[in-house]
Amino acid sequence: MSATPRGKAYARFLQQHFRQAEAAERNGFDPRLATAFDVVLLDRSQDERPKRLKPSSPLGPLQAWAKPTVLLGGAGLLLAEAWEVHGTIG
């Protein structure tokens, strides 16, 4: 279960509307945990951007990730940087 109030709120909301919904911490997340689910939601704040290093992907390398994913908050920008995917924001 996510430890943040925002993570807990998302988990409660999803558990009310879907037969199965689970939350997991992003740090230390094992992408194999997602195999039992149809969709993954990834929430991340841009405030968590590393100062000097390229952001890392909690989902693993792009080539190994094929699960439909909804990106919330700054997750899209940070994941695009981690996976070196070109795009825009705005």
C-alpha positions in Angstrom: 0.0 0.0 0.0 1.2 3.5 -0.8 2.3 5.4 2.3 1.4 8.9 1.1 -2.1 10.4 1.6 -2.5 10.8 -2.1 -1.5 7.2 -2.7 -3.9 6.0 -0.1 -6.7 8.1 -1.6 -6.2 6.6 -5.0 -6.1 3.1 -3.6 -9.4 3.6 -1.7 -11.1 5.1 -4.8 -9.9 2.3 -7.1 -10.9 -0.4 -4.6 -14.4 1.0 -4.5 -14.8 0.9 -8.3 -12.9 -2.2 -9.4 -13.0 -5.9 -8.3 -9.3 -5.9 -7.7 -7.0 -2.9 -7.1 -3.8 -2.7 -5.2 -1.3 0.0 -4.4 2.5 -0.4 -4.2 5.4 1.8 -3.4 7.2 3.2 -6.4 10.6 2.9 -4.8 11.7 -0.7 -4.9 8.7 -1.7 -7.1 9.2 -5.0 -8.9 7.5 -4.8 -12.4 6.6 -8.5 -12.2 4.0 -7.5 -9.6 2.0 -5.9 -12.4 1.5 -9.1 -14.4 -1.7 -10.0 -12.6 -3.3 -6.6 -13.5 -4.8 -5.2 -16.7 -3.6 -1.6 -16.1 -1.0 0.2 -14.1 -1.3 3.7 -12.7 2.0 5.5 -12.1 1.8 8.7 -10.0 4.9 10.8 -9.6 5.7 14.4 -8.7 8.2 16.5 -10.7 9.5 17.6 -7.3 11.1 14.1 -7.1 13.3 14.7 -10.1 16.9 14.0 -9.4 19.1 17.1 -9.3 21.9 15.8 -11.6 21.0 12.3 -12.8 18.5 11.2 -15.3 15.3 9.9 -13.7 15.0 6.2 -13.4 12.0 4.1 -14.3 10.2 2.1 -11.6 8.7 0.1 -14.4 12.0 -1.1 -15.7 13.4 -0.7 -19.2 11.0 0.4 -22.0 11.7 -2.7 -24.1 10.4 -4.9 -21.2 7.3 -2.9 -20.4 4.1 -3.8 -22.3 1.4 -3.2 -19.8 -1.2 -0.4 -20.4 -0.2 2.4 -18.1 -1.9 5.6 -17.0 0.6 8.3 -16.0 -0.4 10.8 -13.4 1.2 14.0 -12.2 4.8 14.4 -13.4 5.1 10.7 -14.2 4.8 11.2 -18.0 7.7 13.7 -18.2 9.9 11.8 -15.7 9.2 8.4 -17.4 9.9 9.9 -20.9 13.3 11.2 -19.6 14.1 7.8 -18.0 13.1 5.9 -21.2 14.6 8.6 -23.5 11.3 9.0 -25.3 10.8 12.2 -27.2 7.6 14.2 -26.7 6.2 17.4 -25.4 4.3 18.7 -22.4 1.6 21.3 -22.0 
